[in-house]
Amino acid sequence: MRVVIAGGGTGGHLFPGVALAREFMRQRENTAIVFVGTSRGLESRILPREGFELRLIPIGGWVGLTGIRKIKTLIQIPASLWRSRQILKEVHPQLVIGVGGYASGPVMAMACLMRIPRVLVEPNAVPGLTNRFLARWVDRIYLSFDDTRAWLKRGVRAGAIRVFGNPVRADILSAGERRPDGTDRKTVLVMGGSQGSRAINHGMADALPELEPWKARLRIVHQSGDSDGVWLKEKYSQMGFEAAVVPFLSPVSEAYRSADLVLCRSGATTVAELTACGRPAILVPYPYATHGHQERNARALSEAGAAELLLERDLTGKSLAAMLHSLLTDSARLAKMAEASRRLGRPDAAEKIVTDCLQLLGA
């Protein structure tokens, strides 16, 4: 069996695709997976490490861009469609999966023209522009939130929508049981998404003076992104904190496994990972996310007792330190938050989606 997975750009789009690829290979050992993305997206760094083949198409973004950059994307569309057609003819897949991101559009459009079975995966509460445009021309649409149906009503095939949750990689599912280090130290995992977050990086750095009484009992694992790693390492060192600062965490499952508390953004994939492995969190939603979906995600976890919400406009060194201190000194509360997080998880999402895809194909 041959499957093409199209899209990426950020971890939020890419990692559900990786989860599905692994699950296809688990359920059908002879499955060959080919990803299609761009040279600028995260996929060009991650997929070679994961052992998957990546084919590239020339296409840029659209949302949030203006002027010349949008014109450049428009000029690239014919070439991206032609290259997508070439890839699909060479691979000859039984199924094409769109996981969102601008690389998904040309491949899914061409799969439609070539009458190849095709499905979409939409992890966010509010679907992205590409998936909203493609929804009426696919065989299945897999959602994480039932409320997302309202965005996809017009023209969608009857019975096409399934609400199974956001696929999570198997190694993260295995991180559910925290691995103690034999000490009374608490480990805080700090992440700002696959590209890091400058606001979270600076907020954590500003919180260190307030956390100084804690430094002998605190261990920090901090995914900084590419830009802030050097000065963050120096800041932790100057303040005498034990901290592992890396641009990107791979595998992130080990970091989840050792974490008592996670400080992070609230993108759909991050939320799915937190709830799949049951980790309590302080969530700082990205304020410019489309339709405010990160804040909606964060409020859902907060209202369920699985996380604390800290809006970026309220993020200061003092406010973050106070929240960290309140949680890290209350082990019973952390345990309740972890259990609440676990109850929200959909650890079987990848299995359900792949099983449904195989049923669609009669395989």
C-alpha positions in Angstrom: 0.0 0.0 0.0 1.2 3.5 -0.8 0.1 6.7 1.0 1.0 10.3 0.3 0.8 12.8 3.3 0.8 16.4 2.1 1.4 19.5 4.2 3.5 20.7 7.1 5.4 23.9 7.7 5.0 23.8 11.5 4.9 21.0 14.0 1.1 21.5 14.4 0.6 20.3 10.9 3.5 17.9 10.6 3.4 15.8 13.7 -0.2 14.5 13.2 1.0 13.3 9.8 3.9 11.5 11.4 1.6 9.9 13.9 -0.7 8.7 11.1 2.3 7.4 9.0 3.5 5.3 12.0 0.0 3.9 12.6 -0.4 3.0 8.9 2.8 1.1 9.1 1.7 -0.6 12.3 -1.6 -1.8 10.8 -0.2 -2.6 7.4 3.5 -3.5 7.6 4.0 -3.1 3.8 2.8 0.5 3.7 5.1 2.9 1.9 4.7 6.5 3.1 5.8 9.6 1.1 5.5 13.1 2.5 5.2 16.2 0.3 6.2 19.5 1.7 8.5 22.5 1.1 12.2 23.1 1.7 11.4 25.9 4.2 9.0 24.0 6.4 9.9 22.0 9.5 9.4 18.8 7.5 12.7 19.3 5.7 14.5 19.0 9.1 12.3 16.4 10.9 11.3 13.8 8.3 14.8 12.7 7.4 15.4 12.0 11.1 12.2 10.0 11.2 13.2 7.9 8.3 10.5 9.1 5.9 10.8 10.1 2.2 10.1 13.8 1.5 9.3 15.2 -1.9 9.3 19.0 -2.3 7.1 21.3 -4.2 7.6 25.1 -4.8 4.9 26.9 -2.9 4.8 29.7 -0.3 2.2 30.9 2.3 -0.7 33.2 2.0 -2.3 33.9 5.4 -0.6 36.9 7.0 1.3 37.9 4.0 0.9 41.0 1.9 1.9 42.6 -1.4 4.9 41.0 -3.2 5.0 37.9 -1.1 1.4 37.0 -2.0 2.2 37.7 -5.7 5.2 35.3 -5.4 2.9 32.6 -4.0 0.4 33.1 -6.9 3.2 32.8 -9.4 4.3 29.5 -7.8 0.9 27.9 -8.0 1.2 26.5 -11.6 4.6 25.0 -10.9 3.4 23.5 -7.6 0.4 21.9 -9.3 2.6 20.5 -12.0 5.2 19.1 -9.5 2.3 17.6 -7.4 1.0 15.8 -10.5 4.5 14.4 -11.2 4.9 13.1 -7.7 1.4 11.5 -7.6 2.1 9.8 -11.0 5.4 8.5 -9.8 4.2 7.3 -6.4 0.8 6.1 -7.6 -0.8 6.2 -4.1 -4.0 4.5 -3.0 -4.6 7.4 -0.6 -3.6 11.1 -0.2 -3.9 12.7 3.2 -3.8 16.5 3.7 -2.6 17.6 7.1 -2.9 21.3 6.6 -0.4 24.0 5.7 0.2 25.6 2.3 2.0 22.6 0.8 -1.2 20.6 1.2 -3.3 22.6 -1.2 -1.7 21.8 -4.6 -1.2 18.1 -3.8 -4.8 17.7 -2.6 -6.2 19.7 -5.6 -4.2 17.5 -8.0 -5.4 14.3 -6.2 -8.9 15.5 -6.8 -8.3 16.0 -10.5 -6.6 12.6 -10.7 -9.5 10.9 -8.8 -7.3 9.5 -6.1 -9.0 8.9 -2.7 -8.2 11.8 -0.4 -8.9 12.8 3.2 -8.2 15.9 5.3 -7.0 16.0 8.9 -8.0 19.2 10.8 -6.6 19.5 14.3 -7.7 23.0 15.1 -11.1 24.2 16.4 -11.2 26.6 13.5 -10.0 25.1 10.2 -7.2 26.7 8.2 -7.8 28.4 4.9 -6.5 25.4 2.9 -8.7 22.9 4.6 -11.8 25.1 4.4 -11.2 25.4 0.6 -10.6 21.7 0.0 -13.3 20.3 2.3 -16.0 19.9 -0.3 -13.7 17.8 -2.6 -12.5 15.1 -0.2 -13.8 11.7 0.9 -13.3 12.1 4.6 -12.6 15.0 7.0 -11.1 14.1 10.4 -11.7 16.7 13.2 -10.5 17.1 16.7 -13.5 19.2 17.9 -17.2 18.7 17.1 -17.7 22.5 16.9 -15.5 22.6 13.8 -18.4 21.1 11.8 -20.0 24.6 11.7 -17.0 25.9 9.6 -17.3 23.1 7.0 -21.1 22.7 6.2 -21.3 24.1 2.7 -20.7 21.6 0.0 -19.2 18.8 2.2 -20.2 15.3 1.3 -22.8 13.7 3.5 -21.2 11.5 6.1 -17.7 12.7 5.3 -16.9 14.2 8.7 -15.6 12.1 11.6 -14.6 13.5 15.0 -11.8 11.3 16.2 -9.3 13.7 17.9 -5.8 14.8 16.9 -3.4 12.0 16.1 -0.5 11.8 18.6 2.8 10.0 18.0 3.2 6.6 19.8 6.3 7.6 21.6 4.4 10.5 23.3 1.6 8.1 24.3 4.3 6.0 26.0 5.4 9.0 28.1 2.2 8.9 30.2 4.0 7.6 33.3 6.3 10.2 34.7 9.9 9.0 35.2 11.1 10.2 38.6 14.8 11.1 39.0 15.1 9.8 42.6 15.3 13.3 44.1 12.8 15.9 45.4 13.5 18.2 42.5 10.7 19.4 40.2 11.2 19.5 36.4 9.6 22.2 34.3 9.4 21.7 30.6 9.3 25.0 28.7 8.2 25.0 25.0 7.0 27.7 22.6 5.9 25.5 19.8 8.2 24.0 17.1 9.8 27.4 16.4 10.0 28.6 20.0 8.3 31.7 21.6 10.1 34.9 22.3 7.4 35.9 24.8 7.7 32.7 26.8 11.5 32.8 26.6 11.7 36.3 28.0 9.0 35.6 30.5 10.9 32.6 31.9 14.1 34.6 32.0 12.4 37.5 33.9 11.0 35.0 36.4 14.3 33.6 37.4 15.1 36.2 40.1 11.7 35.5 41.7 12.4 31.8 41.6 15.9 32.0 43.1 14.9 30.3 46.4 13.8 27.4 44.3 16.9 26.9 42.2 18.4 24.0 44.2 15.1 22.1 43.8 14.3 23.0 40.2 15.4 21.5 36.9 14.4 23.2 33.6 14.2 21.8 30.1 13.7 24.7 27.7 13.0 24.5 24.0 14.1 27.9 22.9 13.8 28.0 19.1 16.8 29.0 16.9 17.1 32.7 17.9 17.1 32.8 21.7 19.2 29.8 22.7 22.6 31.4 23.4 21.4 34.2 25.7 19.0 31.9 27.5 21.8 29.5 28.3 23.9 32.4 29.6 20.9 33.7 31.7 20.3 30.3 33.4 24.0 29.9 34.0 24.4 33.4 35.5 21.5 32.8 37.8 22.7 29.3 38.9 19.8 27.3 37.6 20.2 23.8 36.2 18.7 24.1 32.7 19.0 22.2 29.4 18.4 24.7 26.6 18.0 23.3 23.1 16.6 24.9 19.9 14.3 21.9 19.3 13.4 18.8 21.3 13.7 15.5 19.6 12.4 13.2 20.8 10.0 15.4 22.9 8.6 12.3 24.5 11.6 12.1 26.9 11.0 15.7 28.0 7.3 14.9 28.6 8.2 11.8 30.6 10.4 13.7 33.1 8.2 16.8 33.4 6.2 17.7 36.5 4.8 20.8 34.8 4.8 22.1 31.3 4.9 25.8 30.3 3.9 26.2 26.7 1.6 27.5 23.9 -1.8 26.0 23.3 -1.8 24.9 19.7 -4.0 21.9 18.9 -1.1 19.4 18.6 0.5 20.6 21.8 -2.8 20.3 23.6 -3.3 16.8 22.2 0.1 15.7 23.4 -0.4 17.2 26.9 -3.7 15.4 27.3 -2.5 12.1 25.7 0.3 11.8 28.3 -1.6 13.6 31.1 0.7 16.5 31.9 -0.4 19.6 34.0 0.4 22.8 32.2 0.6 26.6 32.3 -0.8 27.6 28.9 0.2 30.9 27.2 -1.9 31.1 24.0 -0.4 32.7 20.9 -2.5 35.9 20.8 -2.4 36.2 17.0 -3.6 32.6 16.2 -6.4 32.5 13.6 -9.8 33.2 15.2 -8.2 33.0 18.6 -8.2 29.2 18.5 -5.2 28.9 20.9 -7.0 30.8 23.6 -10.1 28.7 23.1 -7.9 25.5 23.4 -6.3 26.9 26.6 -9.7 27.9 28.2 -11.1 24.4 27.5 -8.2 22.8 29.5 -8.4 25.5 32.2 -12.1 25.0 32.7 -11.6 21.2 33.0 -8.9 21.7 35.7 -6.1 20.4 33.5 -4.1 23.7 33.1 -3.7 27.3 34.2 -4.3 30.0 31.7 -1.8 32.9 31.5 -2.6 35.4 28.6 0.5 36.8 27.0 -0.6 40.4 27.9 -0.4 39.3 31.5 2.9 37.4 31.2 5.6 39.0 33.4 8.4 37.6 35.4 6.5 38.1 38.6 3.2 36.7 37.3 4.8 33.6 35.9 7.0 33.0 39.0 3.9 33.3 41.2 2.1 30.8 39.2 5.0 28.4 39.0 5.6 28.6 42.8 1.9 28.0 43.5 1.8 24.9 41.4 5.2 23.4 42.2 4.6 23.7 46.0 1.3 21.7 45.7 1.9 18.2 44.6 -1.7 17.2 45.2 -2.9 19.9 42.9 -0.5 18.8 40.2 -1.7 15.3 40.5 -5.3 16.4 40.1 -4.4 18.5 37.1 -2.6 15.6 35.5 -5.6 13.3 36.0 -8.0 16.0 34.5 -5.6 16.4 31.5 -5.6 12.6 31.0 -9.4 12.5 31.0 -9.4 14.9 28.0 -7.0 12.9 25.9 -7.8 11.1 22.7 -4.9 8.6 22.6 -6.7 6.4 20.0 -7.2 9.1 17.4 -4.5 7.9 15.0 -5.7 4.3 15.3 -9.3 5.3 14.6 -8.4 7.5 11.6 -6.2 4.9 10.0 -8.8 2.2 10.5 -11.5 4.4 8.9 -9.2 5.2 6.0 -8.6 1.5 5.4 -12.4 0.9 5.5 -12.8 3.8 3.0 -10.4 2.0 0.6 -11.8 -1.4 1.3 -8.4 -2.5 2.3 
